[in-house]
């Protein structure tokens, strides 16, 4: 029960913290991003691109809940399979990009840096390179998320611990209702974290699920109240002070 409460409320705290800390992200100017891509890879034509807003981890949410992105695809026309990685790294240093970090995990190490409120990431496999721009996380973003996660987990563990020490069936019913309401958001949040991590603002899934979760919570609360009242009435009839024939 303690672990379940910590997982449910900790994830809710993570989602709330990501929303609160991510409010400071700067608006994205796609024309500016296109000129940045041209500066980083001058004289190189992209073979494809996509711009827009990420949905909430790819599903369930309207664009208003997503963070903006722009992505450009390139193909090396020369024998050097890592030409784009080296070219972008040199140009970024010359143009004043900050936090020049390598991104490992592919045969050609990628690159990530920040400038003017944007994070640019280049990944390259064989001769295909992808240059992706997303809003840079505001200062203290990860710190706020971690604090909110810890506070949420502590509150959830304490609540479920207190519920577990009381007599059933009320704690079981309450725990079941809370779990049913929070579990969809928890599952989707962790699916997104495993896929995207905290490299960019992780917009929460809870606003997208609110139209479903709020009616569900009200229905479950009503059902639980009816069940609880029904269990108490027989005990009140046969309790102390009642006359026996």
Kinemage of the C-alpha trace (Angstrom):
@kinemage 1
@onewidth
@group {chain A} dominant
@subgroup {mainchain}
@vectorlist {calphas} color= white
{ca unk a 1} P 0.000 0.000 0.000
{ca unk a 2} L 2.802 2.421 0.872
{ca unk a 3} L 4.653 1.718 -2.366
{ca unk a 4} L 1.451 2.038 -4.401
{ca unk a 5} L 0.635 5.392 -2.843
{ca unk a 6} L 4.179 6.651 -3.398
{ca unk a 7} L 4.110 5.593 -7.057
{ca unk a 8} L 0.703 7.119 -7.788
{ca unk a 9} L 1.152 10.445 -6.019
{ca unk a 10} L 4.842 10.686 -6.889
{ca unk a 11} L 4.015 10.493 -10.589
{ca unk a 12} L 1.244 13.039 -10.160
{ca unk a 13} L 3.757 15.317 -8.421
{ca unk a 14} L 6.223 14.815 -11.274
{ca unk a 15} L 3.587 15.790 -13.805
{ca unk a 16} L 2.508 18.842 -11.803
{ca unk a 17} L 6.134 19.868 -11.306
{ca unk a 18} L 6.870 19.593 -15.020
{ca unk a 19} L 3.918 21.863 -15.794
{ca unk a 20} L 4.879 24.429 -13.159
{ca unk a 21} L 8.570 24.521 -14.053
{ca unk a 22} L 7.918 24.440 -17.795
{ca unk a 23} L 5.812 27.606 -17.806
{ca unk a 24} L 8.961 29.653 -18.423
{ca unk a 25} L 9.755 28.145 -21.815
{ca unk a 26} L 10.094 30.735 -24.549
{ca unk a 27} L 7.755 30.824 -27.567
{ca unk a 28} L 9.222 29.158 -30.641
{ca unk a 29} L 9.816 31.120 -33.853
{ca unk a 30} L 10.000 28.561 -36.659
{ca unk a 31} L 11.487 31.050 -39.109
{ca unk a 32} L 14.304 31.653 -36.641
{ca unk a 33} L 14.816 27.907 -36.250
{ca unk a 34} L 15.107 27.477 -40.014
{ca unk a 35} L 17.811 30.157 -40.182
{ca unk a 36} L 19.642 28.457 -37.289
{ca unk a 37} L 19.613 25.150 -39.155
{ca unk a 38} L 21.065 26.904 -42.205
{ca unk a 39} L 23.815 28.431 -40.030
{ca unk a 40} L 24.718 25.086 -38.486
{ca unk a 41} L 24.741 23.229 -41.798
{ca unk a 42} L 25.503 25.865 -44.457
{ca unk a 43} L 25.188 24.756 -48.048
{ca unk a 44} L 23.376 21.555 -47.073
{ca unk a 45} L 19.827 20.923 -48.254
{ca unk a 46} L 17.501 18.903 -46.052
{ca unk a 47} L 15.737 15.942 -47.628
{ca unk a 48} L 12.764 16.301 -45.305
{ca unk a 49} L 11.473 18.292 -42.358
{ca unk a 50} L 8.616 18.442 -39.878
{ca unk a 51} L 7.525 21.252 -37.582
{ca unk a 52} L 4.671 21.613 -35.138
{ca unk a 53} L 3.782 20.778 -31.579
{ca unk a 54} L 4.371 17.497 -29.815
{ca unk a 55} L 1.183 15.982 -28.509
{ca unk a 56} L 1.279 14.785 -24.943
{ca unk a 57} L 3.872 12.054 -25.400
{ca unk a 58} L 2.468 11.457 -28.867
{ca unk a 59} L -1.183 10.912 -27.984
{ca unk a 60} L -4.295 11.895 -26.062
{ca unk a 61} L -3.673 15.646 -25.814
{ca unk a 62} L -4.459 18.678 -27.978
{ca unk a 63} L -1.550 20.715 -29.287
{ca unk a 64} L -1.934 23.238 -26.478
{ca unk a 65} L -0.441 20.703 -24.080
{ca unk a 66} L 2.610 19.914 -26.227
{ca unk a 67} L 6.011 21.536 -26.615
{ca unk a 68} L 7.028 22.905 -30.012
{ca unk a 69} L 9.629 21.205 -32.165
{ca unk a 70} L 11.262 21.451 -35.586
{ca unk a 71} L 13.159 18.588 -37.211
{ca unk a 72} L 15.324 18.523 -40.343
{ca unk a 73} L 16.724 15.455 -42.103
{ca unk a 74} L 19.970 15.344 -44.073
{ca unk a 75} L 21.846 12.720 -46.080
{ca unk a 76} L 25.644 12.761 -46.506
{ca unk a 77} L 26.703 12.908 -50.124
{ca unk a 78} L 30.332 12.079 -49.358
{ca unk a 79} L 32.100 9.012 -48.063
{ca unk a 80} L 32.575 10.365 -44.520
{ca unk a 81} L 29.596 8.957 -42.643
{ca unk a 82} L 30.030 11.366 -39.710
{ca unk a 83} L 30.477 14.541 -41.765
{ca unk a 84} L 27.358 16.270 -40.413
{ca unk a 85} L 28.290 15.683 -36.784
{ca unk a 86} L 31.705 17.272 -37.174
{ca unk a 87} L 30.408 20.142 -39.300
{ca unk a 88} L 27.644 21.044 -36.840
{ca unk a 89} L 30.031 20.831 -33.875
{ca unk a 90} L 32.521 23.232 -35.463
{ca unk a 91} L 29.876 25.716 -36.602
{ca unk a 92} L 28.094 25.673 -33.240
{ca unk a 93} L 31.334 26.543 -31.427
{ca unk a 94} L 31.965 29.401 -33.847
{ca unk a 95} L 28.398 30.749 -33.498
{ca unk a 96} L 28.438 30.790 -29.695
{ca unk a 97} L 26.197 27.859 -28.848
{ca unk a 98} L 26.476 26.913 -25.157
{ca unk a 99} L 26.820 23.553 -23.422
{ca unk a 100} L 28.258 21.623 -26.324
{ca unk a 101} L 27.630 18.012 -25.248
{ca unk a 102} L 28.145 14.727 -27.056
{ca unk a 103} L 25.174 12.390 -27.459
{ca unk a 104} L 26.388 8.804 -27.472
{ca unk a 105} L 24.611 5.623 -28.497
{ca unk a 106} L 25.104 5.730 -32.278
{ca unk a 107} L 28.144 4.965 -34.479
{ca unk a 108} L 28.543 8.743 -35.021
{ca unk a 109} L 28.319 10.587 -31.711
{ca unk a 110} L 25.576 13.189 -31.760
{ca unk a 111} L 25.645 16.693 -30.378
{ca unk a 112} L 23.453 18.877 -28.160
{ca unk a 113} L 23.733 22.568 -27.267
{ca unk a 114} L 21.576 25.562 -26.324
{ca unk a 115} L 21.133 29.083 -27.635
{ca unk a 116} L 18.396 31.747 -27.478
{ca unk a 117} L 16.029 29.546 -25.470
{ca unk a 118} L 16.328 26.565 -27.809
{ca unk a 119} L 18.009 23.186 -27.565
{ca unk a 120} L 19.417 21.759 -30.792
{ca unk a 121} L 20.252 18.059 -31.014
{ca unk a 122} L 21.931 16.318 -33.924
{ca unk a 123} L 21.821 12.530 -34.178
{ca unk a 124} L 23.380 10.592 -37.016
{ca unk a 125} L 23.269 6.955 -38.054
{ca unk a 126} L 25.216 5.925 -41.142
{ca unk a 127} L 24.651 8.769 -43.626
{ca unk a 128} L 21.306 9.998 -42.282
{ca unk a 129} L 21.414 12.945 -39.861
{ca unk a 130} L 18.518 14.502 -37.927
{ca unk a 131} L 18.768 18.022 -36.527
{ca unk a 132} L 16.022 18.659 -33.949
{ca unk a 133} L 15.124 21.920 -32.194
{ca unk a 134} L 12.963 22.101 -29.050
{ca unk a 135} L 12.466 24.734 -26.338
{ca unk a 136} L 15.257 24.688 -23.769
{ca unk a 137} L 14.216 23.752 -20.259
{ca unk a 138} L 14.075 26.803 -17.956
{ca unk a 139} L 16.601 27.196 -15.145
{ca unk a 140} L 15.903 24.841 -12.271
{ca unk a 141} L 13.517 22.741 -14.339
{ca unk a 142} L 14.792 19.321 -13.265
{ca unk a 143} L 15.200 20.485 -9.644
{ca unk a 144} L 11.553 21.539 -9.419
{ca unk a 145} L 10.447 18.237 -10.956
{ca unk a 146} L 12.489 16.203 -8.477
{ca unk a 147} L 11.187 18.191 -5.484
{ca unk a 148} L 7.575 17.847 -6.646
{ca unk a 149} L 8.072 14.118 -7.233
{ca unk a 150} L 9.537 13.539 -3.765
{ca unk a 151} L 6.808 15.570 -2.056
{ca unk a 152} L 4.098 13.747 -3.994
{ca unk a 153} L 5.591 10.343 -3.206
{ca unk a 154} L 5.899 11.186 0.494
{ca unk a 155} L 2.291 12.414 0.655
{ca unk a 156} L 1.008 9.337 -1.185
{ca unk a 157} L 2.961 6.942 1.006
{ca unk a 158} L 1.717 8.657 4.168
{ca unk a 159} L -1.932 8.652 3.027
{ca unk a 160} L -1.910 5.008 2.000
{ca unk a 161} L -0.067 4.047 5.203
{ca unk a 162} L -2.719 5.767 7.307
{ca unk a 163} L -5.479 4.143 5.257
{ca unk a 164} L -3.878 0.734 5.710
{ca unk a 165} L -3.910 1.071 9.504
{ca unk a 166} L -7.652 1.662 9.661
{ca unk a 167} L -10.318 -1.018 9.648
{ca unk a 168} L -11.563 -2.375 6.277
{ca unk a 169} L -13.456 -2.161 4.034
{ca unk a 170} L -13.214 1.626 3.814
{ca unk a 171} L -9.424 1.796 3.167
{ca unk a 172} L -9.670 -0.855 0.464
{ca unk a 173} L -12.496 1.011 -1.207
{ca unk a 174} L -10.724 4.372 -1.030
{ca unk a 175} L -7.458 2.893 -2.255
{ca unk a 176} L -9.217 1.189 -5.144
{ca unk a 177} L -10.966 4.407 -6.201
{ca unk a 178} L -7.798 6.486 -6.010
{ca unk a 179} L -5.841 3.881 -7.950
{ca unk a 180} L -8.445 3.660 -10.713
{ca unk a 181} L -8.455 7.448 -11.130
{ca unk a 182} L -4.683 8.005 -11.086
{ca unk a 183} L -3.415 4.866 -12.810
{ca unk a 184} L -4.060 5.927 -16.470
{ca unk a 185} L -2.029 9.109 -16.053
{ca unk a 186} L 0.736 7.245 -14.231
{ca unk a 187} L 1.097 4.659 -16.993
{ca unk a 188} L 1.158 7.226 -19.796
{ca unk a 189} L 3.563 9.514 -17.937
{ca unk a 190} L 6.122 6.755 -17.433
{ca unk a 191} L 5.750 5.573 -21.013
{ca unk a 192} L 6.683 9.081 -22.098
{ca unk a 193} L 9.573 9.311 -19.643
{ca unk a 194} L 11.044 6.034 -20.839
{ca unk a 195} L 10.797 7.237 -24.440
{ca unk a 196} L 11.849 10.885 -24.029
{ca unk a 197} L 13.447 11.304 -20.618
{ca unk a 198} L 13.865 14.791 -19.171
{ca unk a 199} L 15.968 16.196 -22.014
{ca unk a 200} L 13.182 18.634 -22.893
{ca unk a 201} L 10.123 19.957 -21.035
{ca unk a 202} L 7.930 16.967 -20.216
{ca unk a 203} L 4.431 18.353 -20.481
{ca unk a 204} L 1.996 16.461 -18.246
{ca unk a 205} L -0.673 14.079 -19.443
{ca unk a 206} L -3.099 15.010 -16.672
{ca unk a 207} L -4.776 17.973 -18.489
{ca unk a 208} L -5.450 15.721 -21.466
{ca unk a 209} L -7.011 13.075 -19.223
{ca unk a 210} L -9.035 15.492 -17.076
{ca unk a 211} L -12.231 15.286 -19.213
{ca unk a 212} L -12.223 11.525 -18.592
{ca unk a 213} L -10.830 11.354 -15.068
{ca unk a 214} L -13.119 13.945 -13.449
{ca unk a 215} L -16.438 12.230 -14.400
{ca unk a 216} L -14.892 8.860 -13.541
{ca unk a 217} L -13.852 10.118 -10.117
{ca unk a 218} L -17.327 11.515 -9.419
{ca unk a 219} L -19.023 8.268 -10.443
{ca unk a 220} L -16.651 6.169 -8.357
{ca unk a 221} L -17.026 8.508 -5.385
{ca unk a 222} L -20.816 8.237 -5.558
{ca unk a 223} L -20.625 4.457 -5.846
{ca unk a 224} L -18.260 4.298 -2.896
{ca unk a 225} L -20.503 6.524 -0.776
{ca unk a 226} L -23.541 4.370 -1.522
{ca unk a 227} L -21.581 1.220 -0.661
{ca unk a 228} L -20.243 2.717 2.575
{ca unk a 229} L -23.676 3.931 3.718
{ca unk a 230} L -25.150 0.532 2.912
{ca unk a 231} L -22.558 -1.197 5.091
{ca unk a 232} L -23.148 1.138 8.029
{ca unk a 233} L -26.957 0.920 8.178
{ca unk a 234} L -27.161 -2.759 9.265
{ca unk a 235} L -24.568 -2.196 11.996
{ca unk a 236} L -26.509 0.814 13.326
{ca unk a 237} L -29.707 -1.242 13.546
{ca unk a 238} L -28.064 -4.059 15.543
{ca unk a 239} L -25.754 -1.851 17.574
{ca unk a 240} L -25.942 -0.997 21.328
{ca unk a 241} L -29.140 0.643 22.512
{ca unk a 242} L -31.450 -1.195 20.155
{ca unk a 243} L -34.301 -3.154 21.700
{ca unk a 244} L -34.376 -6.885 21.239
{ca unk a 245} L -37.653 -8.848 21.135
